[in-house]
């Protein structure tokens, strides 16, 4: 298996078009992982505090409509 440094060197040698395809793939891959993490956290109740904070802000009139 290649080291991170070897992979970095390979990436730096890519033509611009191939580099951009890789950047896009990394971005999509990262967002999908982030979405899965948020879904798991949401189902487990770890994000409930955000709802409570928003409701508290709304009660005191600090929450504005989008």
Phi and psi in degrees as GROMACS dihedral restraints (atoms count N, CA, C in turn):
[ dihedral_restraints ]
;  ai    aj    ak    al  type     phi  dphi    fc
    3     4     5     6     1   -76.4    20    10
    4     5     6     7     1   152.5    20    10
    6     7     8     9     1   -82.0    20    10
    7     8     9    10     1   164.9    20    10
    9    10    11    12     1   -59.0    20    10
   10    11    12    13     1   -38.5    20    10
   12    13    14    15     1   -64.9    20    10
   13    14    15    16     1   -39.0    20    10
   15    16    17    18     1   -66.6    20    10
   16    17    18    19     1   -41.5    20    10
   18    19    20    21     1   -64.4    20    10
   19    20    21    22     1   -41.3    20    10
   21    22    23    24     1   -59.7    20    10
   22    23    24    25     1   -43.6    20    10
   24    25    26    27     1   -61.7    20    10
   25    26    27    28     1   -42.6    20    10
   27    28    29    30     1   -62.3    20    10
   28    29    30    31     1   -42.1    20    10
   30    31    32    33     1   -63.4    20    10
   31    32    33    34     1   -43.1    20    10
   33    34    35    36     1   -63.6    20    10
   34    35    36    37     1   -23.2    20    10
   36    37    38    39     1   -88.6    20    10
   37    38    39    40     1    -6.1    20    10
   39    40    41    42     1   -68.3    20    10
   40    41    42    43     1   147.1    20    10
   42    43    44    45     1   -63.6    20    10
   43    44    45    46     1   153.8    20    10
   45    46    47    48     1   -52.0    20    10
   46    47    48    49     1   -44.9    20    10
   48    49    50    51     1   -61.8    20    10
   49    50    51    52     1   -43.7    20    10
   51    52    53    54     1   -69.3    20    10
   52    53    54    55     1   -37.3    20    10
   54    55    56    57     1   -60.4    20    10
   55    56    57    58     1   -44.7    20    10
   57    58    59    60     1   -65.9    20    10
   58    59    60    61     1   -35.7    20    10
   60    61    62    63     1   -62.4    20    10
   61    62    63    64     1   -39.8    20    10
   63    64    65    66     1   -68.6    20    10
   64    65    66    67     1   -41.2    20    10
   66    67    68    69     1   -59.5    20    10
   67    68    69    70     1   -45.2    20    10
   69    70    71    72     1   -61.7    20    10
   70    71    72    73     1   -44.2    20    10
   72    73    74    75     1   -61.5    20    10
   73    74    75    76     1   -45.9    20    10
   75    76    77    78     1   -60.4    20    10
   76    77    78    79     1   -43.1    20    10
   78    79    80    81     1   -61.2    20    10
   79    80    81    82     1   -49.6    20    10
   81    82    83    84     1   -62.0    20    10
   82    83    84    85     1   -43.2    20    10
   84    85    86    87     1   -61.0    20    10
   85    86    87    88     1   -43.9    20    10
   87    88    89    90     1   -66.1    20    10
   88    89    90    91     1   -44.1    20    10
   90    91    92    93     1   -64.3    20    10
   91    92    93    94     1   -38.5    20    10
   93    94    95    96     1   -64.1    20    10
   94    95    96    97     1   -41.4    20    10
   96    97    98    99     1   -64.5    20    10
   97    98    99   100     1   -41.5    20    10
   99   100   101   102     1   -62.7    20    10
  100   101   102   103     1   -42.9    20    10
  102   103   104   105     1   -61.3    20    10
  103   104   105   106     1   -43.2    20    10
  105   106   107   108     1   -62.6    20    10
  106   107   108   109     1   -41.7    20    10
  108   109   110   111     1   -64.0    20    10
  109   110   111   112     1   -42.8    20    10
  111   112   113   114     1   -64.8    20    10
  112   113   114   115     1   -41.3    20    10
  114   115   116   117     1   -61.9    20    10
  115   116   117   118     1   -44.5    20    10
  117   118   119   120     1   -63.3    20    10
  118   119   120   121     1   -46.0    20    10
  120   121   122   123     1   -63.4    20    10
  121   122   123   124     1   -38.5    20    10
  123   124   125   126     1   -65.3    20    10
  124   125   126   127     1   -46.8    20    10
  126   127   128   129     1   -64.6    20    10
  127   128   129   130     1   -30.3    20    10
  129   130   131   132     1   -83.9    20    10
  130   131   132   133     1    -9.1    20    10
  132   133   134   135     1    90.9    20    10
  133   134   135   136     1     1.7    20    10
  135   136   137   138     1   -66.4    20    10
  136   137   138   139     1   -16.6    20    10
  138   139   140   141     1  -104.7    20    10
  139   140   141   142     1     3.6    20    10
  141   142   143   144     1   -58.5    20    10
  142   143   144   145     1   -29.4    20    10
  144   145   146   147     1   -60.9    20    10
  145   146   147   148     1   -28.4    20    10
  147   148   149   150     1   -67.8    20    10
  148   149   150   151     1   -38.7    20    10
  150   151   152   153     1   -64.6    20    10
  151   152   153   154     1   -44.9    20    10
  153   154   155   156     1   -61.8    20    10
  154   155   156   157     1   -41.4    20    10
  156   157   158   159     1   -62.9    20    10
  157   158   159   160     1   -42.8    20    10
  159   160   161   162     1   -65.6    20    10
  160   161   162   163     1   -42.5    20    10
  162   163   164   165     1   -63.9    20    10
  163   164   165   166     1   -38.9    20    10
  165   166   167   168     1   -64.9    20    10
  166   167   168   169     1   -42.0    20    10
  168   169   170   171     1   -63.0    20    10
  169   170   171   172     1   -39.0    20    10
  171   172   173   174     1   -66.5    20    10
  172   173   174   175     1   -40.5    20    10
  174   175   176   177     1   -60.7    20    10
  175   176   177   178     1   -34.7    20    10
  177   178   179   180     1   -96.4    20    10
  178   179   180   181     1     8.2    20    10
  180   181   182   183     1    78.5    20    10
  181   182   183   184     1    18.6    20    10
  183   184   185   186     1   -95.4    20    10
  184   185   186   187     1    -6.5    20    10
  186   187   188   189     1   -93.5    20    10
  187   188   189   190     1   121.9    20    10
  189   190   191   192     1   -99.7    20    10
  190   191   192   193     1   154.0    20    10
  192   193   194   195     1   -70.2    20    10
  193   194   195   196     1   150.0    20    10
